[in-house]
Amino acid sequence: MKALIYSGPGKLSIQEVSDAQGKTVVDVCYAGICGTDVKTFLKGHPLFQPPTVLGHECIARIVRTDAIDSDLAEGLLVAMAPYAECGICENCLKGFPELCQNKSFASSGSFCESLGMETDYAERALFPIPEAQPVYTLMEPLACVFNGLDKIRLLRNLESVKTQIKTLIVGGGPMGALFATWFRAQNIPYAILENNPWRWDYLSSRGYLLTTEITPHTYDVIIVAANTPELSQTALDQVKDGGDLMLFAGFPSATRLTLNPFSIHYREVSVTGSFGYGLAHFRKAYWEILRNPALYGELVSHLFPLEDYTEAFQKAIAGEAMKVVFRVNHT
């Protein structure tokens, strides 16, 4: 089968590799480019050692399975959670499935024609979808958004506070836009801080609310969804008393922040972070997008065949795209 092989920073190529093996095998229909894929391509990543296949946001069609006591069947279209937690390790038992120490995975990343997996994993990680549409690749990133939302104190009693809470999202890339889309769907006041002209035009033309600065003491919640350490430091002092600062973006391990303890102690500002998802978050994202495919589908801005990977990654790197999705051969 064909696969897009990552051979090191700046090195991608289409290669013929062995067919996917596993008791359940799926043919990939669509696969989205994530910010992690871009960072890995540019600089490398400790979790993705070359040569390997990147990609973890995909939908597929089951071509083989030995599942008996489940709804899985050959020909079924599915969205795939790229990992599943074990449920029994220390982190899972403490309520942090995203930090599971024994995650299960498919045979490779999803920038390839087929994936193999054990059926017990497939029964937990494959979710039936009605049609092969790119919007369903957004379930994994939306699951990460839901994990982040769970960490924000002021949103835990959502129905009682949602009209009173105002949120700023720092960064109007795909993840920031997913946060904003969910806030729109819930009628929660929000704004996106974004200075990229392409993203500004794309989002504003679709009714999103944007700003170019953090107005002091206006927002109860500030979500940093862009790798901007300086804005993270500023946000702590600009959020309202008793507010929440969520560091959602993936910062390099060497990044250091200087945070004002006065805001944390005397103004009772909470600072927290979020990474990944648990299967409960993925299931929530699954139902959310099934209910609102047109709303979330607006975030898919570009489709490319896998062979056009150079142009696809260039668009994502330049910030001249929202969500870039590969159309693989099995659609």
N, C-alpha and C positions, 0 to 999 in steps of 0.2 A: 504494500500500500504506500501511498504518498504521505509524507510528513514534513512539516516545516521544522527543521533541526536548528536549534540554537547551539552554536559552537564556541561561544565566547562573546564578550562585549563587541557589539557592532557586527556580529557575524550570524547571518541567517541564510539558510538555503533549503530548497525543496529536494528531498532525497527519497529514494525507494528504500523502505525498511520492511522487516518481517510483518506479516499480518498480525493483527491484535489477537491475543489468546486469552481465554477465560471461559468459565461456564456460562456467562452472559456476555454477549458481544453486541455493541451498538455501532451504527454508522452515523457519523457526525453530520448534522445538517447545517447548523450555524454555530460560530464560536466568536465571542467578543474579545477585543483587546482591552486588557485591564491596565491600570497605572503600574501595577507590579510588573507586568510584562514589559512595559516601556522602560522602567527603571532597570530591570534585568538586562534588557537588550543594550542599554547605554553603558551601564557600569558593572554589571554582574550582580549576583545575589547569593548569599550563603546557602539558601535553601534550594537553589536550582543550579547544580553543578553541570557544566557542559561535558559531553554532548547530551542534550535532552530536548524534549518537546515542551514548549510553554503553552499557556492557555488553560483557563479553568472555568470559563463561563460558556456553557454550551447547551444546545438541544440536539437530540439524536433520535434515531429510529432503531428499535430492537430488531436484530436480525437472527439472534440465537439466544435461547435461555433454557435452563433446566428447571426453572421455577415451577412449582406445583401449587402450593398453597398461597398464591398471591394473584394480583391483577395483572402481573407482567405477562406479556405474550408477544410472539413474533409479529412485527409490523406496527407495534404500538409506538407512537411518538411520545417522547419524554423530555423533560428538563432534568438535568443532572446536577445534584449537589456534588462538588468536586472532592469533598471528604465527608466522612461521618465519624463522629466521636464514639468512643467505646462505651461511655456511660458508667464506668466502674472505677476509673482511676481517681486519684486524689483530687485533681482539678475538676473533673466532671462532678464528683460528689459534692464539691464545694459550690457548684453552680456556675462553673466556667467551662462549658463544653468546648468553647472556641480555643481553649488552652489545653485540650486533651493531650495526654502524653502517649496515646496509642491510637492515633487516627487511622482509619482505613481509606484507601485511595483506589482509583482506577489504574489501569496499566500505564498511563502516561498523561501528559497534558493533552488538551483538546485541539491543538492546531495540527490535526491529522485526519485521515479518512475514517478510522475506526478505533474504538476503545474496547478493551476487555476488562472484566472484573469478576470477582466472586459473587455468586448469586445472593448470599446473605447481605452483602454490601448493596447490590442492586435493589433488593427489596426495601432497603431503607433510604437509598439515595436517588432513586429514579421516580419522577412524578409525572403522571400522564398529562399531556396537553392536547388541545383540540386540533391544532394545525401547526405546520412548520412555519412559524413567523419569527423574525429576529427579536421582537420585543421579549420573547420568553428567555432570551439569554440574560436578561436583566435580573432574573430571580436571585442569582448569587450575590451580586452587589447590593441589591435591595435587602437581602438577608443581613448583610453586614451593617447596613443602615439601621435596621431594626435592633440589632445588638447594641449599636451606639445609643439609640433612643432609650433603650432599657437602662442605660447607665446614668441618664440625666435625671437628677432628683425632681426638678420642677415639673417633669412630664409624667411622673408616676401616677398621679391622680388626674389623668388627662381630661376627662369629661368635666371636672369641676373647675379647671383652670385654663382650658385651651383658648378661650376668648380673651384672657387677661395676660397671657404670656406672649412676649414678642421675641422672635429669634433672629439672629444674624448668622448667616452661613458664609464663612470666609472661603471663597473659591467657588467658581461656577463651572468647574469641570463636571465629568459624569457623576461623581459621587456627590458633590455639592448639589447638583441639579436633582439627583434622586431624593435627597433630603427635602429640597424645596417642593418637589412634586408631591411627596407625601404630606407636607404641611398644607399645600394647596387643597389636596383632597380632604383634609380634616378641617379646613377653614381656620387654620392657626396663622396669625399674623407673622410674617417673615420678610427678610430681605436678603439678597445675595450680594456680597462684596466681590466685585470682579472688575478688572481693568483691561482684560483682553478684548480688543474690539470685535473679533469674530464671535466670541462667546456672548458678549453683550448683545450684539445684533441678533444672534440666533435665539437667545432666551427671551429678550424683550419682545421680539416679534411674535412670540408664542404666549405672551401674557405674564411672564415672570417679572417679579419686582426686583430691581437691582439698585445698587448704590456704589459709590466709589470711595467711601470713607466710613470709618467707625465713628458714629456720633456718640459722644460720651454719655454714659448712664441712660441709654435709650433701650437697651436690650437686656432681657432677663436671662437669655441663653445665647451663648456664642459658640458655634461649632466651627473648629478650624479644619477645613477639608482641603487644604493646600499646604504644601511644604514651605511654610513661611515662618521661621522661628521668631523674627522680629515682630510680626503681627500677633503671634501667640503671646508674647510678652506684653504688648500693648493692650491686648484684649482683656487680660486679667484686671487691669486698672480701669478699663472702660465699661465693663459689664456692670449691671445694677447691683446694689447691695443684696446679698443673699442669692446672687445669681450662680449660674453654672457655666464653666468653661470646659468644653469637650475637645480634647486633642485627638482628632479622628485621623488626620493624615499620617502617612508612614514616614517618620523622620529617620535619617541615617543614624546609626548607633553612636557616631561621634558628636552628634548635635548636642549642644548644651544651652539651656535656657536660664536667664536670670529673672526669677519671679519675686514679686514684692510680697513679703509675708504679711505686711500690714493689711492688704486686701483679703488675704486668706483668713487671718485671725479676726481683725476688727470689723471687716465688712462681711465675713462669713461666706466668701466666695468659694465654691467647690470646684476643684480641678480634677478631671478624670480623663481616662483614655479608653479606647475601644479598638479591638482587632478581631477580624474574622466573624464567625457566626456559629451557632449551634443548629442542629436540625430543626428545632422548634422555630427558630428565626427563619430558616429556609421555607418551612411549611407556611408560615405567616406571609412571607413574600410571594409564595406560589399563589395563595388565594387572593392576595391584593392585586396582583397583575392579571389573574384570570377575571377579576371583577372590572378592571380598568385598563384593558389592553391599549385602547386608543390614547389614553392620557400618558401612559408610560412610553408608548411607542414613539412619541414625538422626540424622545431623547436619542433614538437611533438615527444618526445623521448620515452615515456612510456605510455602504456595502461594497466589499471587494471579494473577488475570487481569491483563493489561497495563494495562487501563483503571483498575484499582485501585492505580495507582502511588503515590498520596499515602499511603494506608494502609501499603503495602509499605515505602516509605522511612521512614515514621514508626516502624514496628516495628524496622527495622534501626538507625535513629539512636538510639532509646531503649534499645537493648540488651535488648529484650524478644523476641528471636528468636535462633536460631542461624543457619542459612543460610536466607535468603529467596529464593524462586525464582518468576519469572514463568512462568505458563502462557500461551503465545502461541497463536494460533488454529490452528496446524497440528499437532495432536496426534492 
